[in-house]
Amino acid sequence: MKFIVASIAIFFLLNLIIFEILKQYFNIKISAFICIFCFFCSSIFFITLNLNFSSNFIEILARKFSVFMMGANFLLFFFCLIFYILNLSLERVEFDPQRREILKNCINFGLIILFFSTLFKSFFNAIKTPKVKTTEIFIRNLKEQVSFCVISDLHIGNFIDKKFVHNLVNKILSEKFDALLIVGDMFDIKAGDIGDLLDDFDRIEQPKFFVTGNHEYYRGALELINALESRNFRVLQNENEVFKNINLIGLNDIAAPQFGYEVNFKKALKETLPGLPRIVLAHQPKFVRDYAEDDLVDLFICGHTHAGQIFPFSILAKIANGYLYGLYKEKNRQIYVSSGAGFWGPPIRFLAPSEIAILNLRRKI
């Protein structure tokens, strides 16, 4: 409830700022209508966040439209700030009044076109099948070359449907890898609603490892874990499994204690074999920043950030998590943060592309 109230308050503030900017340059009634409409649509998403929707077409359409408008609201805020700064700068430059007016109209019109083109391009970026990103990582004490396919933050439900999953798995199967690692937030539905949504993962013959993200706990982690295990996923819950001479450690998400589960890094470490590399799967990269000691692990693999999903929120995601996206090399460890295969909330990705990550591990000499 606190999250819902805080989110609605934030959107109210965003639209208040948008209105204050728009009314200076456009008709005040039109400006008010735009802001009220955006706020209303965005609020519907948060108010109905925890409700179970039927398969009624109108309900589904209304839900999806409200989510889309929430993303449009974010982008509108960003473009309004740019719009305001450019117009303010233009007013400070000495120009012939007529030339200034012409230039201002050109900027206004150009930004409107840019906003709508960015909105629809960002929508396409979110719903398209993620591209493959290959990264080579050098690991100490590695006995043999190993390749992992990594996905995170699929968020099955709402826009992420069976067709999206089918295309995603097709893309995964086109790559060569030794195991699939899913680093949390696979679901935004309860186990009872999965149906045939996971059928395509049965086509992947390589071992499939999974760790929970915060969203699994919101939807009933135990039931979702059971559903995955019935599909031959190996769910690692504060435990280690040796795979191709690598200690593969999987941890519950740091949100787990709120729902009666534990995060036990020490327990998992005790299960590791000495002399073999340690790779930790942990959904939120802030675990690395806040909890993990510096020299115990060779590589952390995380998700959660979505690379910000909608710029400039990538800045906030970086501040909140300590890491944003890609490979980070520190003194005694490396951290790979996936940008995610899907999206949460609005079907929009602006300057934050989705990905299927192929991590090719090589021996560090």
Phi, psi and omega per residue, in radians:
M1 nan -0.721 3.128
K2 -1.054 -0.718 3.125
F3 -1.081 -0.752 -3.118
I4 -1.121 -0.827 -3.139
V5 -1.091 -0.774 -3.136
A6 -1.111 -0.707 -3.126
S7 -1.142 -0.765 3.115
I8 -1.105 -0.703 3.110
A9 -1.096 -0.705 3.123
I10 -1.116 -0.764 3.141
F11 -1.181 -0.578 3.055
F12 -1.078 -0.778 3.132
L13 -1.132 -0.753 3.117
L14 -1.019 -0.806 -3.100
N15 -1.256 -0.474 3.039
L16 -1.144 -0.737 3.096
I17 -1.143 -0.769 3.114
I18 -1.013 -0.779 -3.137
F19 -1.083 -0.766 -3.131
E20 -1.067 -0.569 3.118
I21 -1.369 -0.853 -3.045
L22 -1.121 -0.648 -3.053
K23 -1.158 -0.326 3.115
Q24 -1.315 -0.367 -3.018
Y25 -2.151 -0.270 -3.093
F26 -2.274 3.010 3.098
N27 -0.989 2.309 -3.031
I28 -1.146 -0.593 3.122
K29 -1.191 -0.724 3.104
I30 -1.128 -0.745 3.126
S31 -1.060 -0.770 3.137
A32 -1.125 -0.734 -3.141
F33 -1.074 -0.788 -3.140
I34 -1.016 -0.820 -3.080
C35 -1.210 -0.733 3.124
I36 -1.129 -0.732 3.141
F37 -1.102 -0.812 3.130
C38 -1.084 -0.772 -3.137
F39 -1.125 -0.737 3.138
F40 -1.076 -0.828 -3.121
C41 -1.128 -0.755 3.141
S42 -1.136 -0.676 -3.132
S43 -1.142 -0.629 3.116
I44 -1.001 -0.729 -3.135
F45 -1.034 -0.854 -3.071
F46 -1.256 -0.646 3.135
I47 -1.112 -0.636 -3.096
T48 -1.705 0.243 -3.010
L49 -1.006 -0.704 -3.057
N50 -1.763 0.186 3.138
L51 -1.553 2.563 3.044
N52 -1.616 2.134 -3.107
F53 -1.626 2.566 3.048
S54 -1.356 -3.114 3.130
S55 -1.516 0.193 3.119
N56 -1.040 2.257 -3.040
F57 -1.049 -0.723 -3.100
I58 -1.134 -0.749 3.129
E59 -1.091 -0.773 -3.139
I60 -1.107 -0.776 -3.130
L61 -1.107 -0.760 3.139
A62 -1.102 -0.732 3.130
R63 -1.086 -0.831 -3.098
K64 -1.160 -0.648 3.128
F65 -1.155 -0.711 -3.138
S66 -1.138 -0.648 3.120
V67 -1.176 -0.745 3.110
F68 -1.069 -0.744 -3.125
M69 -1.172 -0.511 3.070
M70 -1.085 -0.768 3.089
G71 -1.137 -0.712 3.102
A72 -1.078 -0.615 3.116
N73 -1.100 -0.755 3.071
F74 -1.001 -0.883 -3.097
L75 -1.137 -0.668 3.125
L76 -1.062 -0.727 3.100
F77 -1.047 -0.815 -3.133
F78 -1.076 -0.796 -3.113
F79 -1.241 -0.561 3.081
C80 -1.124 -0.652 3.085
L81 -1.111 -0.775 3.092
I82 -1.076 -0.785 3.140
F83 -0.997 -0.796 -3.112
Y84 -1.157 -0.769 -3.120
I85 -1.116 -0.754 -3.136
L86 -1.133 -0.768 3.133
N87 -1.168 -0.647 3.103
L88 -1.137 -0.714 3.118
S89 -1.139 -0.693 -3.116
L90 -1.128 -0.626 -3.132
E91 -1.203 -0.397 -3.115
R92 -1.520 -0.240 -3.137
V93 -1.536 2.411 -3.139
E94 -1.354 1.949 3.136
F95 -2.355 2.745 2.912
D96 -1.063 2.302 -3.070
P97 -0.899 -0.666 -3.130
Q98 -1.200 -0.728 3.112
R99 -1.138 -0.693 3.128
R100 -1.072 -0.739 -3.128
E101 -1.120 -0.723 3.117
I102 -1.114 -0.789 -3.132
L103 -1.121 -0.706 3.135
K104 -1.102 -0.735 3.116
N105 -1.120 -0.661 3.101
C106 -1.119 -0.756 3.115
I107 -1.116 -0.785 -3.130
N108 -1.055 -0.841 -3.122
F109 -1.133 -0.738 -3.135
G110 -1.085 -0.716 -3.141
L111 -1.211 -0.597 3.086
I112 -1.116 -0.802 3.101
I113 -1.084 -0.763 -3.123
L114 -1.123 -0.665 3.130
F115 -1.066 -0.881 -3.090
F116 -1.203 -0.642 3.100
S117 -1.179 -0.679 3.092
T118 -1.154 -0.705 -3.137
L119 -1.034 -0.852 -3.082
F120 -1.322 -0.551 3.049
K121 -1.174 -0.689 3.126
S122 -1.169 -0.620 3.059
F123 -1.102 -0.797 3.110
F124 -1.096 -0.706 3.124
N125 -1.020 -0.617 -3.093
A126 -1.327 -0.728 -3.002
I127 -1.565 -0.184 3.137
K128 -1.351 2.810 3.084
T129 -1.142 2.283 -3.098
P130 -1.050 2.625 3.043
K131 -1.437 2.769 3.109
V132 -1.559 2.283 3.047
K133 -2.066 2.125 -3.105
T134 -1.802 2.288 -3.132
T135 -2.296 2.346 3.084
E136 -1.716 2.253 -3.091
I137 -2.226 2.258 -3.122
F138 -1.698 2.246 -3.023
I139 -2.171 2.375 3.066
R140 -1.201 2.568 3.027
N141 1.084 0.326 3.122
L142 -1.271 2.223 -3.072
K143 -1.422 -0.583 -3.110
E144 -2.620 2.771 3.113
Q145 -1.227 2.368 -3.111
V146 -2.356 2.474 3.079
S147 -2.130 2.259 3.087
F148 -1.974 2.421 2.922
C149 -1.696 2.177 -3.052
V150 -2.071 2.229 2.952
I151 -2.282 2.675 3.080
S152 -2.580 2.881 2.963
D153 0.906 0.861 3.085
L154 -1.276 -0.667 3.088
H155 0.963 0.996 3.108
I156 -1.067 2.293 -3.084
G157 2.279 2.812 -3.087
N158 0.955 -1.911 -3.081
F159 -1.380 -0.461 -3.094
I160 -1.489 1.670 -3.017
D161 -1.943 -2.959 -3.083
K162 -1.079 -0.671 3.138
K163 -1.109 -0.754 3.116
F164 -1.069 -0.809 -3.137
V165 -1.087 -0.729 3.127
H166 -1.035 -0.833 3.142
N167 -1.155 -0.642 3.105
L168 -1.090 -0.834 -3.132
V169 -1.132 -0.672 3.062
N170 -0.988 -0.752 3.138
K171 -1.155 -0.733 3.118
I172 -1.067 -0.754 -3.098
L173 -1.185 -0.291 3.107
S174 -1.386 -0.123 -3.110
E175 -1.831 2.781 3.062
K176 -1.766 2.216 -3.141
F177 -2.788 2.849 -3.097
D178 -1.668 -0.475 3.132
A179 -2.766 2.647 3.064
L180 -1.725 2.233 3.098
L181 -1.977 2.140 3.105
I182 -1.967 2.020 -2.937
V183 -1.786 0.937 2.966
G184 1.543 2.907 -3.128
D185 0.932 0.844 3.085
M186 -1.377 -0.470 -2.985
F187 -2.155 2.550 2.860
D188 -2.228 0.498 3.079
I189 -2.376 2.862 3.066
K190 -1.434 2.844 -3.084
A191 -1.022 -0.616 -3.127
G192 -1.169 -0.268 -3.120
D193 -1.750 0.051 -3.061
I194 -1.175 -0.777 3.134
G195 0.969 -2.163 -3.116
D196 -1.732 0.272 -3.053
L197 -1.164 -0.381 -3.127
L198 -1.735 0.015 -3.058
D199 -0.956 -0.683 -3.075
D200 -1.148 -0.481 3.115
F201 -1.166 -0.347 3.082
D202 -1.130 -0.350 -3.135
R203 -1.328 -0.260 3.137
I204 -1.470 1.993 -3.063
E205 -1.467 -0.403 3.130
Q206 -1.192 2.742 3.070
P207 -0.989 2.500 -3.123
K208 -2.107 2.057 3.137
F209 -1.904 2.527 -3.074
F210 -2.454 2.448 2.921
V211 -2.205 2.671 -3.082
T212 -1.303 2.613 2.934
G213 -1.949 3.109 -3.123
N214 -1.087 -0.574 -3.077
H215 -1.237 -0.447 3.062
E216 -1.083 -0.634 -3.134
Y217 -1.265 -0.555 3.113
Y218 -1.136 -0.497 -3.025
R219 -1.862 0.069 3.141
G220 1.776 1.465 -2.994
A221 -1.106 -0.757 -3.056
L222 -1.042 -0.820 -3.123
E223 -1.156 -0.684 3.126
L224 -1.181 -0.691 3.094
I225 -1.086 -0.760 3.109
N226 -1.072 -0.693 3.127
A227 -1.112 -0.702 3.125
L228 -1.204 -0.747 -3.134
E229 -1.125 -0.539 3.085
S230 -1.223 -0.256 3.103
R231 -1.800 0.291 3.106
N232 1.205 0.480 2.928
F233 -1.470 2.418 3.034
R234 -1.628 1.858 -3.125
V235 -1.591 2.029 -3.123
L236 -1.648 2.032 -3.114
Q237 -2.087 1.610 -3.095
N238 0.973 0.821 -3.095
E239 -2.560 2.881 -3.094
N240 -2.028 2.503 2.987
E241 -2.336 2.289 3.114
V242 -1.438 2.114 -3.137
F243 -2.283 2.056 -3.132
K244 0.876 0.854 3.112
N245 1.060 0.597 3.050
I246 -2.245 2.340 2.962
N247 -1.337 1.881 -3.140
L248 -1.773 1.838 -3.042
I249 -1.768 2.215 3.091
G250 -2.036 2.281 -3.078
L251 -2.037 2.535 2.950
N252 -1.079 2.630 3.131
D253 -1.134 2.685 -3.101
I254 -1.180 -0.171 3.035
A255 -1.409 -0.180 -3.030
A256 -0.960 -0.755 -3.103
P257 -1.021 -0.455 3.106
Q258 -1.159 -0.323 -3.062
F259 -2.053 0.301 3.063
G260 1.535 0.179 3.081
Y261 -1.877 2.885 -3.123
E262 -2.019 2.768 2.939
V263 -1.969 2.029 -3.031
N264 -2.269 1.500 -3.126
F265 -1.180 -0.710 -3.088
K266 -1.107 -0.693 3.114
K267 -1.044 -0.798 -3.132
A268 -1.141 -0.675 -3.139
L269 -1.116 -0.617 -3.136
K270 -1.132 -0.392 -3.118
E271 -1.479 -0.152 -3.054
T272 -1.313 2.670 3.084
L273 -1.605 2.320 3.140
P274 -1.149 2.590 3.091
G275 1.511 -0.140 3.119
L276 -1.863 2.581 3.117
P277 -1.039 2.639 3.086
R278 -1.984 2.132 3.072
I279 -2.095 2.220 -3.083
V280 -1.927 2.274 3.006
L281 -1.744 2.001 -3.136
A282 -2.467 2.159 -2.987
H283 -1.009 -0.913 -3.044
Q284 -1.664 2.184 -3.136
P285 -1.143 -0.304 3.097
K286 -1.133 -0.341 3.026
F287 -1.038 -0.724 -3.131
V288 -1.112 -0.755 -3.101
R289 -1.210 -0.714 -2.952
D290 -1.721 -0.454 -2.963
Y291 -2.103 -0.560 -2.958
A292 -1.485 2.342 3.058
E293 -1.301 2.742 -2.882
D294 -1.231 -0.631 -2.938
D295 -1.969 0.284 -3.088
L296 -1.595 -0.342 -2.985
V297 -2.304 2.468 3.110
D298 -1.464 -0.678 -3.077
L299 -2.592 2.267 2.959
F300 -1.788 2.416 3.052
I301 -2.109 2.104 -3.018
C302 -2.297 3.050 3.045
G303 -2.455 -2.263 2.942
H304 1.372 -0.696 -2.974
T305 -1.351 -0.404 -3.029
H306 1.012 0.303 -3.019
A307 0.978 0.453 -3.123
G308 1.653 -0.463 3.139
Q309 1.125 -0.898 3.128
I310 -2.286 1.887 3.083
F311 -1.094 2.443 0.209
P312 -1.654 0.323 -3.118
F313 -1.229 -0.165 3.011
S314 -1.062 -0.553 3.115
I315 -1.121 -0.777 3.122
L316 -1.170 -0.684 3.132
A317 -1.097 -0.671 3.122
K318 -1.160 -0.768 3.141
I319 -1.115 -0.744 -3.064
A320 -1.232 -0.593 -2.999
N321 -1.886 -0.257 -3.110
G322 1.502 -0.465 3.109
Y323 -2.398 2.654 -3.087
L324 -2.014 -0.982 -2.984
Y325 -2.911 2.434 3.059
G326 1.673 -2.860 -3.068
L327 -1.695 2.234 3.071
Y328 -1.992 2.286 3.120
K329 -1.946 2.065 3.104
E330 -2.013 -3.118 -2.980
K331 -0.952 -0.940 -3.049
N332 -2.054 0.178 -3.096
R333 -2.739 2.880 3.050
Q334 -2.232 2.619 -3.132
I335 -2.281 2.205 3.022
Y336 -1.959 2.177 3.120
V337 -1.990 2.041 3.120
S338 -1.373 2.533 3.089
S339 -1.400 -0.133 3.087
G340 1.646 2.676 -3.133
A341 -1.655 -0.422 -3.119
G342 -2.060 -2.436 3.127
F343 -2.804 2.812 3.045
W344 -2.085 2.467 3.136
G345 1.297 -2.204 -3.056
P346 -1.123 2.398 3.092
P347 -1.349 1.153 -3.070
I348 -2.472 2.310 2.990
R349 -2.285 1.952 -3.105
F350 -2.044 1.982 -3.102
L351 1.002 0.597 3.123
A352 -2.660 1.305 -3.027
P353 -1.168 2.556 3.035
S354 -1.336 2.925 -3.084
E355 -2.736 2.711 2.785
I356 -1.928 2.061 -3.050
A357 -1.685 2.248 2.972
I358 -1.865 1.995 -3.137
L359 -1.821 1.925 3.106
N360 -1.641 1.919 -3.102
L361 -1.560 2.284 -3.120
R362 -2.212 2.663 -3.127
R363 -1.255 2.250 3.077
K364 -1.450 2.140 -3.090
I365 -1.646 nan nan
